Amino acid sequence: MTLIKSISGIRGTIGGKVGDNLTPVDAVKFASAYGTWLKTQNPKPKTQNPIKLKVVVGRDARISGPMIHNLVVNTLIGLGIDVIDLGLSTTPTVEVAVPLENADGGIILTASHNPKQWNALKLLNEKGEFLNGIEGEKILVIAEAEAFDFSDVDDLGEIIENDAYMDIHIDEVLNLPLVDIEAVKAAKFKVVVDGVNSSGGIIIPKLLELMGVEVVKLYCEPNGHFPHNPEPLKEHLTDISELVVKEKADLGVVVDPDVDRLAFICEDGEMFGEEYTLVACADFVLGKTPGNTVSNMSSSRALRDVTNAHNGKYEASAVGEVNVVDLMKKNNAIIGGEGNGGIIYPELHYGRDSLVGVALFLTHLAQKKMTVSALRASYPEYYMSKNKIELTPQIDVDAILVAMTEKYKNEDITTIDGVKIDFAENWVHLRKSNTEPIIRIYTEAPSQEKADALALRIIDEIKVIAGI
């Protein structure tokens, strides 16, 4: 079963049977459901020639992108909705375009960091932000019932092509008050970019060149043939690590296919650490504009430490970008995101944006006048361990989490998303899978050995409770 329907959209592998994989029929069905939901949100006014709804659509460079793109766009047209077609784009670019176009919503065609056989429909509201749980649930119900009502021939929507938005997005980033182009130009940085042969290979080099950076391109051909696993983790990034050293570059920049996750490589070829992308950007922003921060519960404690050092307030949300954004709004956070390299800077928009991350990081680095490895060494040192324990379907996973909560009731416990137990020097976060009998176990400690040891201890305790 490789078709995953969730409140944030639909994701699956290309080919196969309807309902089991992301087939053309499934793409049309869910685009129809989204368009139908939009029409319920915006009832047709009782006037002659009412203004049509508008939806922004963009895609990453996946091989299946043009096919899915054509299906989705023409489905919306069939519903009487006008489409602002950005063509090849990025997730944050579409998010920026929706409010600038005064559109009613947006669809991004990308499976983010998943391998090339995957694709997805990511759904946005009129603010260019991901739908919340209630909205997403309504779309799933509409899709299941196939309650679609398509337009007559005289009321079909139109396609308005606009390929300028990657440039507009870059301009919006460069115009941010905290982005210091002159400081970056003066630093004369040399940067290697791994665009994993998707749209990041176009937009990130263009941004860097406008900031006066010498760019060395690696896998920047947007042909959808990913040269390595597209998730920006250390084990997938040996090529850029070697090229940074060989080119004597100041750093490496890595993005995923839809450019909402960002990782840096130090000048010595070592990973800066995807958890520390947000930490460094937050340190820079907080130093200029004091305020609060938010990340999700599975992200590094280093953000809390840096926020405290700037006299700000840090809070953790449930996992998921929608939850991070919701808490950021409630706490008036000036920067936030996720430990997977996702930077959310509300000064531009409420969405993970690698362009914002690159511009803030390079300004920070230029003003600090230090190497990337020295900057990394200036932050609190934490290490993570990510594990999972597979249980039989007969075992009550919720009961195990309740038992763990009781066992550690004298510690600092949060239960908004599974169970997180904060100890003095480390923490553990237990989350159950919604699709299989699995508990995911995330731990963090001042050393890798301690993080691994804590994970093993917790796994043993869960096995005792489960009787396995």
C-alpha positions in Angstrom: 0.0 0.0 0.0 1.9 3.1 -1.2 -0.9 5.6 -1.4 -1.0 7.7 1.8 -4.0 10.0 2.3 -3.5 12.5 5.1 -4.8 15.9 6.1 -1.9 17.6 4.4 -2.6 16.0 1.0 -2.1 12.7 -0.9 1.3 11.0 -1.5 2.1 7.8 -3.3 4.2 6.0 -5.8 3.6 6.3 -9.5 1.9 3.5 -11.4 0.0 0.4 -10.2 -3.7 0.2 -9.3 -6.2 2.9 -8.5 -6.5 3.4 -4.8 -3.2 1.6 -4.1 -0.7 3.9 -5.7 -0.7 7.5 -7.0 -2.3 6.8 -10.4 -3.8 9.5 -12.8 -7.2 8.6 -11.5 -6.2 9.3 -7.9 -4.5 12.6 -8.9 -7.7 13.7 -10.6 -9.9 12.5 -7.7 -8.0 14.5 -5.1 -7.5 17.6 -7.2 -11.3 17.4 -7.7 -11.9 17.1 -3.9 -9.6 20.1 -3.2 -11.3 22.2 -5.8 -14.8 21.2 -4.6 -13.8 22.1 -1.0 -12.5 25.5 -2.2 -15.9 26.2 -3.8 -17.7 25.4 -0.6 -15.4 27.9 1.2 -16.2 30.5 -1.5 -19.9 30.2 -2.5 -20.6 31.6 -5.9 -22.0 35.2 -5.7 -25.4 35.8 -7.3 -24.2 38.2 -9.9 -23.6 38.2 -13.7 -20.1 37.0 -14.6 -18.9 36.3 -11.0 -15.1 36.3 -10.5 -13.7 32.8 -10.7 -11.6 31.2 -7.9 -7.9 31.2 -8.5 -5.4 28.5 -7.5 -1.6 28.6 -7.8 0.0 25.4 -9.0 3.8 24.5 -9.1 5.9 21.4 -9.2 9.3 20.1 -8.5 11.4 18.4 -11.2 10.3 14.8 -10.6 10.0 12.7 -13.8 6.3 12.2 -13.1 5.8 16.0 -12.5 4.6 17.1 -16.0 2.0 14.2 -16.1 0.6 14.9 -12.6 0.8 18.6 -13.2 -1.3 18.4 -16.4 -3.9 16.2 -14.7 -4.3 18.5 -11.7 -4.3 21.8 -13.7 -7.0 20.5 -16.1 -9.1 19.1 -13.3 -9.2 22.5 -11.7 -10.1 24.0 -15.1 -12.9 21.5 -15.3 -14.2 22.8 -12.0 -14.4 26.3 -13.3 -11.3 27.4 -11.4 -8.6 29.6 -12.9 -5.0 28.3 -12.5 -1.9 30.5 -12.1 0.6 27.9 -13.5 4.1 28.4 -12.2 5.5 25.3 -13.9 8.8 24.2 -12.4 8.9 25.8 -9.0 9.6 25.1 -5.2 7.3 24.6 -2.3 8.2 28.0 -0.6 7.9 29.7 -4.0 4.3 28.5 -4.4 3.6 29.6 -0.8 4.9 33.1 -1.5 2.9 33.3 -4.8 -0.5 32.5 -3.3 -1.0 35.7 -1.3 0.9 37.9 -3.9 -1.6 36.6 -6.5 -4.5 37.1 -4.2 -5.3 33.5 -4.9 -7.8 31.3 -3.1 -5.3 28.4 -2.6 -2.4 26.5 -4.0 -1.2 23.0 -4.9 2.4 21.9 -4.8 3.2 18.8 -6.8 6.2 17.2 -4.9 6.9 14.3 -2.7 9.5 16.4 -0.9 12.5 14.2 0.2 11.0 10.9 -1.0 12.7 9.0 -3.8 11.9 9.6 -7.5 9.1 7.0 -7.8 7.0 9.1 -5.4 4.9 12.2 -6.0 2.3 14.1 -4.0 -0.3 16.9 -4.0 0.4 19.3 -1.1 -2.5 21.6 -0.4 -2.5 25.3 0.6 -5.0 27.8 1.9 -5.5 31.4 0.7 -2.6 32.5 2.9 -0.2 30.1 1.2 0.0 27.9 4.3 -0.8 24.2 4.7 -4.3 23.3 5.5 -5.2 22.4 9.1 -6.6 19.1 10.3 -10.3 20.0 10.0 -9.9 21.3 6.5 -7.8 18.4 5.3 -10.4 15.9 6.8 -13.2 17.6 4.8 -11.3 17.1 1.6 -10.7 13.4 2.4 -14.5 13.0 2.9 -15.3 14.8 -0.4 -12.8 12.5 -2.2 -14.2 9.4 -0.6 -17.7 10.3 -1.6 -16.6 11.6 -5.1 -19.0 14.4 -4.6 -17.8 16.5 -7.5 -19.8 18.9 -9.7 -17.9 20.0 -12.8 -18.5 23.2 -14.7 -20.4 23.7 -18.0 -18.4 24.5 -21.1 -19.0 28.3 -20.8 -17.8 28.3 -17.2 -14.5 26.4 -17.5 -11.4 27.9 -15.8 -8.4 29.4 -17.6 -4.7 28.8 -17.3 -2.5 31.8 -16.7 1.1 30.8 -17.1 3.7 32.7 -14.9 7.3 31.6 -14.8 8.6 34.7 -13.0 7.9 33.5 -9.4 11.3 32.0 -8.7 12.8 35.4 -9.5 10.1 37.2 -7.5 10.8 34.8 -4.5 14.5 35.5 -4.7 13.8 39.3 -4.7 11.5 39.0 -1.7 14.3 37.2 0.2 17.0 39.7 -0.8 14.7 42.6 0.3 14.4 41.3 3.9 15.9 43.9 6.3 18.2 41.4 8.0 19.7 40.1 4.7 23.0 42.0 4.2 24.0 41.5 0.6 27.0 43.8 0.8 28.5 42.0 3.8 28.1 38.7 1.9 29.7 40.1 -1.3 32.6 41.5 0.8 33.2 38.0 2.3 33.8 36.5 -1.2 32.4 33.1 -0.4 32.8 30.1 -2.6 29.9 27.7 -2.2 29.2 24.2 -3.6 25.4 23.6 -4.2 23.8 20.1 -4.4 20.4 20.7 -6.0 19.6 16.9 -6.2 18.7 17.5 -9.9 15.5 19.3 -9.0 14.3 23.0 -8.9 16.8 23.8 -6.1 19.5 23.5 -8.7 18.1 26.6 -10.4 16.9 28.8 -7.6 19.7 28.4 -5.0 22.6 29.1 -7.4 20.7 32.2 -8.8 20.1 33.5 -5.2 23.8 33.0 -4.3 25.1 34.7 -7.5 22.9 37.7 -6.7 24.6 37.8 -3.3 28.0 37.9 -4.9 28.9 34.3 -4.1 31.1 32.1 -6.4 29.0 29.0 -7.1 30.2 25.4 -7.8 27.2 23.4 -9.1 26.7 19.7 -8.3 23.6 17.9 -9.5 21.8 21.1 -10.5 20.2 19.8 -13.7 16.5 19.7 -13.1 15.8 16.4 -14.8 14.3 14.5 -11.8 16.9 11.8 -11.9 18.1 12.1 -8.3 21.8 11.1 -8.1 21.4 10.0 -4.5 18.7 9.5 -1.9 17.2 13.0 -1.9 16.8 13.3 1.9 19.6 15.6 3.0 21.2 13.3 5.6 25.0 12.7 6.1 25.0 9.2 4.6 23.6 10.6 1.3 26.0 13.5 0.9 29.5 12.1 0.4 29.8 13.6 -3.0 29.3 17.2 -2.0 31.4 16.7 1.2 34.3 15.6 -1.0 33.8 18.4 -3.5 33.7 21.1 -0.8 37.2 20.1 0.3 38.5 19.6 -3.3 37.3 23.0 -4.4 38.5 24.7 -1.1 35.0 26.1 -0.8 33.8 27.9 2.3 30.8 25.7 2.6 28.3 23.4 0.9 24.6 24.0 0.5 22.2 21.0 0.1 18.4 21.2 -0.4 15.8 18.5 -1.0 13.8 18.3 -4.3 11.1 20.9 -3.3 13.6 23.2 -1.5 12.0 23.3 2.0 14.8 21.5 3.8 18.3 22.9 4.1 21.6 21.4 5.2 25.1 22.9 5.2 28.5 21.3 4.8 31.5 22.8 6.7 34.7 23.8 4.9 36.4 20.6 6.1 33.7 18.4 4.5 31.9 17.6 7.8 28.2 18.1 8.2 27.1 21.3 10.0 24.2 19.1 11.2 20.7 19.6 9.9 19.4 20.2 13.4 21.8 23.2 13.6 20.5 24.9 10.4 17.6 26.4 12.4 19.9 27.0 15.5 22.3 29.1 13.5 19.7 31.1 11.7 17.8 31.7 14.9 20.9 32.8 16.7 21.4 35.4 14.0 17.8 36.6 13.9 17.6 36.8 17.7 20.8 38.8 17.9 19.2 41.4 15.7 15.5 41.3 16.7 15.0 39.7 20.1 11.9 37.5 20.5 10.5 33.9 20.8 11.2 30.7 18.9 9.3 27.5 18.2 10.4 24.1 16.9 8.8 20.7 17.1 9.2 18.2 20.0 11.7 16.0 18.1 14.0 18.9 17.4 17.3 19.7 19.2 17.4 21.3 22.6 20.1 23.6 21.2 17.4 26.0 19.9 16.1 26.3 23.4 19.6 27.1 24.8 20.3 29.7 22.1 16.9 31.3 22.6 17.4 31.5 26.4 20.8 33.1 25.8 19.1 35.9 23.8 16.5 36.2 26.6 13.7 34.9 24.5 11.1 32.2 25.2 11.2 28.8 23.4 8.3 26.4 23.1 8.0 23.0 21.4 5.0 22.1 19.2 3.6 18.7 18.1 5.5 17.3 15.1 4.3 18.7 11.7 4.8 22.1 10.0 1.1 23.0 10.5 1.6 22.6 14.3 4.8 24.6 14.3 3.2 27.5 12.5 0.2 27.4 14.7 2.3 27.7 17.9 4.5 30.3 16.3 1.5 32.5 15.7 0.2 32.0 19.2 3.6 32.9 20.7 4.6 35.6 18.3 7.7 33.7 17.4 10.1 35.6 15.1 11.7 32.5 13.8 11.0 28.7 14.0 10.9 25.5 12.1 11.9 21.9 12.3 15.1 20.1 13.1 15.1 18.5 9.7 16.6 21.8 8.2 13.3 23.6 7.8 13.4 27.4 8.5 10.2 29.3 9.0 10.7 33.1 9.0 7.4 34.9 9.3 8.9 38.2 8.1 8.5 36.6 4.6 5.9 33.8 5.1 4.8 31.0 7.4 6.4 28.1 5.5 9.7 26.2 5.5 12.0 28.1 3.1 15.6 27.1 2.2 16.1 30.4 0.4 15.5 32.4 3.6 17.7 30.0 5.4 20.6 30.4 3.0 20.4 34.2 3.0 20.2 34.5 6.8 23.0 32.0 7.3 25.4 33.6 4.9 24.7 37.1 6.4 25.4 35.6 9.8 28.6 34.0 8.6 29.8 37.1 6.9 29.2 39.3 9.9 30.8 36.8 12.3 33.9 36.5 10.0 34.6 32.9 11.0 34.6 29.5 9.3 31.5 27.4 9.2 33.1 24.7 11.4 34.0 27.4 14.0 30.4 28.7 13.9 29.2 25.2 14.5 31.6 24.7 17.4 30.2 27.9 19.1 26.8 26.2 19.7 25.8 23.8 22.4 26.8 20.2 21.6 24.0 17.7 21.4 23.6 14.3 19.6 20.5 12.5 18.6 19.6 8.8 18.3 16.5 7.9 16.2 15.1 4.4 16.7 11.9 2.4 16.5 10.4 -0.6 18.2 8.1 -2.9 16.2 5.2 -4.4 18.1 2.6 -7.0 17.3 -0.8 -5.7 16.2 -2.3 -7.2 19.4 -0.3 -4.9 21.7 -2.0 -1.7 22.9 0.5 1.0 21.9 -1.5 3.7 23.7 -1.4 1.7 26.9 2.4 1.5 26.7 2.7 5.3 26.3 0.4 5.8 29.3 2.5 3.4 31.3 5.7 5.3 30.4 4.1 8.5 31.4 3.2 7.1 34.8 6.7 5.6 35.2 8.3 9.1 34.7 5.6 11.2 36.2 8.1 13.1 38.4 10.0 14.3 35.3 9.1 17.1 32.9 6.5 15.4 30.6 4.7 16.7 27.6 1.9 14.6 26.0 0.6 16.8 23.1 2.2 14.4 20.6 3.0 11.0 22.0 5.1 11.3 25.2 8.2 13.5 25.6 10.2 13.2 28.8 12.7 16.0 29.5 15.5 14.9 31.9 18.1 17.4 33.2 20.8 16.4 30.6 18.8 14.6 27.9 15.3 13.8 26.6 13.3 11.1 24.9 10.3 11.5 22.6 8.0 8.5 22.0 5.6 8.7 19.1 3.3 6.0 17.8 2.8 5.4 14.1 -0.7 6.0 12.7 -0.4 3.3 10.2 1.5 0.4 11.8 2.2 -1.0 15.4 5.4 0.9 15.8 6.7 3.3 18.5 9.3 5.8 17.2 12.0 6.7 19.8 14.0 9.9 19.5 16.6 10.7 22.1 19.1 13.5 22.5 22.1 13.9 24.9 25.5 15.6 25.2 27.2 12.7 23.5 26.2 10.1 20.9 27.0 7.3 23.4 24.6 8.7 26.0 21.9 9.3 23.3 22.2 5.7 22.1 22.3 4.4 25.7 19.2 6.3 26.7 17.4 4.9 23.6 18.4 1.3 24.4 17.2 1.8 28.1 13.8 3.1 26.9 13.4 0.3 24.4 14.1 -2.3 27.1 11.6 -0.6 29.4 8.9 -0.7 26.6 9.6 -4.4 26.0 9.1 -5.2 29.7 5.7 -3.3 29.7 4.7 -5.0 26.5 5.7 -8.4 27.8 8.0 -9.1 24.8 
